[in-house]
């Protein structure tokens, strides 16, 4: 089975953040707890046809560490990134957010959590202007379970938006959101009814409140995960993820795709290779109503793992070969952003035979993917992964995680 470490903490310590903009390379290293150190950095690719990525510093708050999972940019000089932060010496997480002004990343305070919330994280964000963004994720409330979390950015501060899970759902989280305007946002995620009944979750925001939607997936599946959503208009959205049994003997896991037609969600038939053990979508980007690209990874029953890409034209998905990725056992594309049908950037990571994780960025020309060089891990850094990306026609920002082991 492929390794999917997204949004997890390794070595029992909090992860730190990595974000990917060109022309120069800057990195900083600050001490973190539990004898580890981490790079706090960000990246913006201004001319992604040239393939030049570099790292800009990002300041963490209070001596702790942060992982960023998603980013949304309305211009090369205005981005919002969200994720999770950990106080120094603590494994309790809180939602985190950063803003980019074209020169500097700055931490912004997210709303305080309630007393019964043990962990809080933001996994997706979508901005339509400098004064309107929606971020989504989850709160964990001890024995009460995990519940959906949504927050709104007004250009100055964050505020929490009330939201309730669908009826009967005890464990739920939102993983991705896409906004067409301040009165039209769609978020997707997943959860469970009771102990083992999987449910997919769709939520639609009209500027005032959230309304739950029903998103179909194959009958009999014991596991469903909706990882990404993209809405090129208020009447068209495409959501992607993974569905299956999580049991190799029962057939494994496969890609899931659904489309919103303005009235309801309809399941789409994506490409699933016979004999695959795991084939999953992590993200999708739709530059037009009739064109989308989804990315993820694919593992066959021999344990051979590759990155994955499919193109949706009209109602038909087609597999597209991604660049061969060197390294060890694991490689994945976690984020994709398409300013147009002939210009997309996908990001993720691969591991080396020595279990060093390096960032990956690929660019789509409309007919093929090509690898872009990215700043890879230093000798001390063991994890440099990218989870989200947002591009305009002249620039990209990608965010993720960087973690190093120190000598202390």
N, C-alpha and C positions, 0 to 999 in steps of 0.2 A: 504494500500500500504506500502511496506517495506520502511524503511528510508535509504537513500543512501547519506551520508554526505561527501563522499570522496572529498578531495581537496576543502573544503569550509572553511570559517572563521566563527567562532561562537562568540556570544556575542559582535559582532561589533569590535573585535580586532583580530590582526594577530595571527595565530596559531604558535606553536613552534614545534620542531622536536623531535621525538623519534626514535631510531634505536635499533634492538635487536641483545655476545660471552661468554663462561662459566667460571666457576671457581671462580668468585668473583662478587660482586654486587657493583656498584658505581653509584651514581646519584648526579647531581648538580642542583641547582635552581637559576635562575637569574630573576631580575625584568623585566617585560615587560610593555608596555603602557596600558592605560585605566584601571588601578587598577587591573591588572592581573599579575600572575607570571607563569613561565613555566619551565619545565624540558628540558634541552638540553642533549640528550643522544643517545647512539647507542648500538646495540647488535650483537654479533657474537656467533653462536652456533658451537663450535669446534667438539664436539662429540654428534651429535644430537640423536644418539641411547640412550644416557643417559638422554636426555630431559633437560639438564641444560642450561638455558639462563641467561645472566646477562647484565647489562647496563653499557656502557662505555661513558664517557663524550664527547660531541660534542660542539665545540665553535661556537657561532653565531657571525656575524660581525656587528660592529657599534652599538651595543646595541639594535638591532632589534630582530626579531624572524624568524624562518624558519620552513617549513614543507617539509619533503622529501617524494616523492611519488614512487620512483623506485630506484633499486640498481642492479649493475652488477659486479660480482666478477670473475676474472680469476684464483684466488688462494686465500687461506685464508689470505694472506698478501697483496692483491691488489684488492681493490674495488672502484667503483665510484658510488655515489648516487646523484640524482638530484631531484629538486622540485621547491619551490617558497619561496622567502624571502620578508620581510616587514621591512622598516626602522622604527626606534623607533618613535611612535606617528603618523604613517601614515598607510593608508589602501591600498596604491599603491604597487602593487607587482612587483617583478623582478625575473627572473629565477635564481636558486641557484644550486650550485654543491659542493660536498664534496668528498675527497679522503681518503681512508684507507690504511695505510702501514703495517698493522699487529699489530700496537701499538696505533696509534693516528689517529683520524679523523681531517682533515684540510680543511678549506674552500678554494675554488678556484674561482677566478673571472671569471664570464661569460661575454660575449661580451656586450658592452654598447648598450642600446636600442635607437632607433630613437626618435626624439623629439615628434612625434605624437603617440607613443606607450604609452598607459595608464597602461596596465598590461601585464606582461609576465610570463609564467610559463612553466616548463619542466615536462612532465608526464611519460616519458619512457626513458630508456637508455640501450644500449647493447655494451659490450666491447669484443674484440677478442684478445687484447694484452694490454700491459701496455701503449702503445703509439697510440692506436686507439679505440675510443668509439664514438658512435653516440647517441645523445640525441634528443628527439622530444617533441613538445608541441604546444603552440600557443602564438600569440601576439594579443592584442586587440587594435585597432586603432580608438577609439571613434566612431563616426558615420560611419566610413569606414568599420566597422565590424571586425570580428575575423579571423585571417589568420594563416596558418601553420607556425611552427617554427622548424628549425633543426640546431643543432650545432655539431661540431666535436672536440674531445679531442685528442691532439697529444702527451700526456704524460707530457706536460708542460703548455699548455694554451688551451683555448677554442676559436673557431672561428665559425662564423655563416655561414651556407651553404645556398645559394640561393635556393628557392623553390617556386613554384607557384601552387595555388589550381587548381583543374580541371575546365574546361571552364564553366562559368555561376554560379559557386559556390561563394556565398558572405560570408557565415559564415562557417569556417572550422577549425578543429584542429586535430592533431595527438596525439594518446593516448598511443601507444606502438610501440616498434621497436625490431627487432631481426636481428642480423648480423651473417653470417656464416664466412665472411672474410672481409677485408678492401674494397673489390670490390663487395660485395654482401650483401646488407641490405634491409629488407622489413619493412615498417612502415604502420600502419593502424589507421584510425580515422573516423570522420564523420562530417557532416555539413548540410547546407540547401541551396537550390536554391530558390531565392526569399524569401518569408516570411514563407512558410510552407512545401515546398517539400523536404523531407529528402533524403540525399545522403550518401552512404558509400564511404570511401576514402581509396585507397591503393596507396602506393608510393614505388618505387624500386630504390635503389641507386647502381650505378655501379662503384663507386670510383671517379667519376667525376661529375655526375649530377643525379637528381631525375627524374623519369618517372612515370606518373600517370597510375594506373591500375583500371579496373572496377571490383568491388566485388559485387556479386549478393546478394539480400535479397528478401523476399516474396513481391509480387506485392500487392499494396494497403496499405502497412504499412505507417503510418504517422510519425513514429519515429524509428530511428535506431541508435545504438551506438556500435561501435567496440572498445572493451576495451583491448584486448590482442592479441598478435601474437607470434608464436614460429616457428622457421625454423631450423629443424635438418640438412638440407642440402640446397644447392642452388636451388634444383628442388622441394623441398617439404616445404610448410609452412601451418600452420593452424591458422586461425584467429577466434576469438570468441567475443560474445557480447550479445546485447539484441535488439529485434525488436518487434514492435507492434503498438498500437494506443494510449497508455497512458490513455485510457478510460475504466474503468471497465465494462461499459455497452456495449462496443464494443469488449470485449475479453481480455483486458489487454496486458501484455508484456510477451515475451517468449525468450528462448535461441536462439541464432543465431550462426552458425558455417560454415566456408568456408575453402576449401583446395586449395592451389596452386599446380599445377602439373608440373610446369616448363614452361607452356604455357599460362594457364588461371586459374582463380578462379572458383571453382565448389562448389555450396551450398551442405552442408551435412545435413542429418536429425538427429537432436539431440533429446533427450528424453524430451517430454513436457507433464506433468501430466494433465489429464483432470480436470477442475475445479480450476486450479491455477489462481491466480490474477496476480502474478508477478513471473517470473522465469528467472533469468538472469545470464550469465557468466561474471565474472570480469577479469579472467586471464587464461592462458593456458601454459603448458610446455610439450614439445615433446622430450624425450631423444632419440628416434629413428624415422625413417621415418614412421613406422607403429604403433606407440604407443604414445598417448597423454593423459594428464589429465587436465581437465578444472574445475574451481571452481567458486562459486558465492553464490547466496542465492535464496530461494524459499518462496513465501508467498501464502497461500491458501485464498479462499474467506471469511473464518472466521477470517482472520487476523493473523493466526498462521505462524510464521516465523522460518525457519531453514536454516542452511548452506547447500550448494549444491556441489556435486561432480559428474562428469561423466568421464568415461574412454573411449577413442577412440582406438579400436583395428582394424586395417585395415580401413574399411569404416563404422564400426558400433559403435555407442555410447551405453554405458550401464551405468545406474545409480548405484552409490556406496554410501552406507550409511555413513554419517559422524557422529562423536561423538556428543551426545546430549550436548547442550550448555545451561548452566543455565542463569538466569537473567530475564530481562523484556521482551520488545517487539521486539528488533532488534538484529540480528546477521548476520555476513557476512564474507566471505572469499574473500580477495582482491588480494592476490598474491599466486603463487605456483612456485616451482622450483624442477625439477626432474633430479638429476645426473644419474639415471638409472630407469628402469621400476619397480624396487623393492625398490626404495628409493626416496621419495618426501617429501617436507615440504610445507604446506599451512599456510598462516597467515591471520589474520583479527582482528575482535573485536566482543564483545557483550556488551549489556548494562544491568545494574542491575535494580531492581524495583525502585531504587532511582535515576535513570538516571546517574549513573557513568559508564563510558565506559572503559572496560578492554581489554587488548590484548589477542589474541588467536593464538596458533600454534598447528597444527596437523601434524602427520607423517604417510606416506603411506609405507606399508611393501611389497606391491605387491598384497596383498589380502584384507587388511583392513586398516582403519585409526585409529590412537590412539592419544589421547590428550597429549600434552606436557605442563608442567607447565611453565608459563612465569611470569616475574615480573609484578605485577599488580599495579594499581594506588595507590598512597599514599592517606592519608585522604584529602589533599588539592587538589589533581589532579582529575579532572572530566573527562578528555578525554585521554586515552592511546590506540591509534589505530595503527595497522600495515597495511601498504598498499602494500609493495613490499618485495620480498625475493629473494636471490640468493645463491645457495648451490653448493659446491664441494662435493666430497665423504667424507670429514672429517670436514667440517665447513659450517655454514650458516651465512649470515648477513641479517637482516630484518630492514626495515625503515618505518617510519610513523610520527605520530603526538602525542604530549603530551601537554595538556593545563590545567592550574590550576587557581583557583580563590583565590586571596589574600584578606587580611583583609583591605587593604588600600582603 
